[in-house]
Amino acid sequence: MDSTVINLFRNWQRTSESDFVFTNAVGGRIGWLQHGFRKALRRAGITDLHFHDLRHTFASQWMMAGGELYALKDILGHKTIAMTQRYAHLSPAYKRAMVDRMEQIWAKPVTPATEIPITESRRRLVRRHSHATKAAVAVSA
């Protein structure tokens, strides 16, 4: 649970009828979660969505938000990274954005060394390098 869910539960006002957060029609414990989930889907007009799809959605959103694969493996309780990778699907829009990002990196012009202004610190670095090179040549000779 993230901090938003934790805060919602901390601020949840219990009723005298039940200690449950989610209840059946008479305030008792929900016997089968799938029943309530399916009713909610019908009321929302959503078709072709299964409860387990929420797990895949979480994993995909986690990865696209920059989440770490090994942490996701532990959160989902998987024994192998291969199983976690089956859950973490990247959306076509996300993949397109990543390719566009690389295009931006590759499109940046490279400034040739001859066009870089020579500062005093760069002059010292060049002199130091040339002295070291001359010393190495002298030793090897």
VEXZAPA-91380 format. One record per residue (C-alpha): x, y, z; residue in one letter. Coordinates in nm, 2 decimals. Layout:
// residues N
x:y:z:r
X:Y:Z:A .
...
***
This chain:
// residues 141
x:y:z:r
0.00:0.00:0.00:M .
0.12:0.35:-0.07:D .
0.09:0.64:0.17:S .
-0.24:0.75:0.01:T .
-0.41:0.42:0.09:V .
-0.25:0.41:0.44:I .
-0.38:0.76:0.52:N .
-0.73:0.67:0.39:L .
-0.74:0.37:0.62:F .
-0.61:0.57:0.92:R .
-0.88:0.83:0.87:N .
-1.16:0.57:0.80:W .
-1.45:0.61:1.04:Q .
-1.55:0.27:1.17:R .
-1.92:0.21:1.22:T .
-2.07:0.03:1.51:S .
-2.23:-0.23:1.28:E .
-1.90:-0.37:1.14:S .
-1.53:-0.36:1.17:D .
-1.49:-0.44:0.80:F .
-1.39:-0.17:0.54:V .
-1.57:-0.34:0.26:F .
-1.89:-0.53:0.35:T .
-2.17:-0.73:0.19:N .
-2.52:-0.58:0.17:A .
-2.60:-0.66:0.54:V .
-2.27:-0.52:0.67:G .
-2.09:-0.86:0.70:G .
-1.77:-1.00:0.56:R .
-1.75:-1.02:0.18:I .
-1.74:-1.39:0.10:G .
-1.62:-1.37:-0.26:W .
-1.44:-1.05:-0.38:L .
-1.49:-1.14:-0.74:Q .
-1.87:-1.09:-0.70:H .
-1.83:-0.73:-0.59:G .
-1.56:-0.66:-0.85:F .
-1.79:-0.79:-1.13:R .
-2.08:-0.58:-1.01:K .
-1.86:-0.27:-1.01:A .
-1.75:-0.34:-1.36:L .
-2.11:-0.38:-1.48:R .
-2.21:-0.05:-1.31:R .
-1.91:0.12:-1.47:A .
-1.98:-0.03:-1.81:G .
-1.64:-0.19:-1.83:I .
-1.60:-0.52:-2.02:T .
-1.31:-0.76:-2.07:D .
-1.13:-0.67:-1.74:L .
-1.03:-0.94:-1.49:H .
-0.93:-0.88:-1.13:F .
-0.58:-1.02:-1.21:H .
-0.54:-0.76:-1.48:D .
-0.50:-0.50:-1.20:L .
-0.18:-0.68:-1.09:R .
-0.04:-0.65:-1.45:H .
-0.14:-0.29:-1.46:T .
0.03:-0.21:-1.14:F .
0.35:-0.38:-1.26:A .
0.35:-0.20:-1.59:S .
0.28:0.14:-1.43:Q .
0.56:0.08:-1.18:W .
0.81:0.02:-1.45:M .
0.70:0.31:-1.67:M .
0.73:0.54:-1.37:A .
1.09:0.44:-1.33:G .
1.05:0.17:-1.07:G .
1.32:-0.09:-1.02:E .
1.26:-0.44:-1.15:L .
1.41:-0.62:-0.85:Y .
1.20:-0.42:-0.61:A .
0.89:-0.50:-0.81:L .
0.98:-0.87:-0.80:K .
0.97:-0.86:-0.42:D .
0.65:-0.65:-0.41:I .
0.47:-0.90:-0.63:L .
0.62:-1.19:-0.44:G .
0.77:-1.36:-0.75:H .
1.06:-1.61:-0.72:K .
1.22:-1.51:-1.05:T .
1.28:-1.20:-1.25:I .
1.15:-1.38:-1.55:A .
0.81:-1.40:-1.40:M .
0.82:-1.03:-1.30:T .
0.91:-0.94:-1.66:Q .
0.59:-1.12:-1.78:R .
0.39:-0.88:-1.57:Y .
0.57:-0.55:-1.65:A .
0.44:-0.46:-2.00:H .
0.54:-0.13:-2.15:L .
0.28:0.06:-2.33:S .
0.33:0.15:-2.70:P .
0.32:0.52:-2.61:A .
0.59:0.47:-2.34:Y .
0.82:0.28:-2.59:K .
0.77:0.56:-2.84:R .
0.86:0.82:-2.59:A .
1.18:0.63:-2.50:M .
1.28:0.60:-2.87:V .
1.21:0.97:-2.91:D .
1.43:1.04:-2.61:R .
1.72:0.86:-2.77:M .
1.67:1.05:-3.09:E .
1.70:1.37:-2.89:Q .
2.03:1.25:-2.74:I .
2.17:1.14:-3.07:W .
2.06:1.46:-3.25:A .
2.27:1.69:-3.02:K .
2.55:1.84:-3.22:P .
2.90:1.75:-3.10:V .
3.13:2.04:-3.06:T .
3.47:1.97:-3.21:P .
3.76:2.02:-2.97:A .
3.90:2.29:-3.20:T .
3.58:2.50:-3.14:E .
3.60:2.48:-2.76:I .
3.74:2.80:-2.62:P .
4.08:2.76:-2.45:I .
4.07:2.86:-2.09:T .
4.37:2.89:-1.86:E .
4.28:2.56:-1.69:S .
4.26:2.38:-2.03:R .
4.60:2.53:-2.12:R .
4.75:2.39:-1.80:R .
4.59:2.05:-1.87:L .
4.73:2.04:-2.22:V .
5.08:2.15:-2.09:R .
5.07:1.88:-1.82:R .
4.97:1.62:-2.07:H .
5.25:1.71:-2.31:S .
5.51:1.71:-2.03:H .
5.39:1.36:-1.92:A .
5.41:1.24:-2.28:T .
5.77:1.38:-2.33:K .
5.87:1.22:-2.00:A .
5.73:0.88:-2.11:A .
5.91:0.90:-2.44:V .
6.24:0.99:-2.27:A .
6.21:0.69:-2.03:V .
6.13:0.45:-2.30:S .
6.42:0.57:-2.51:A .
***
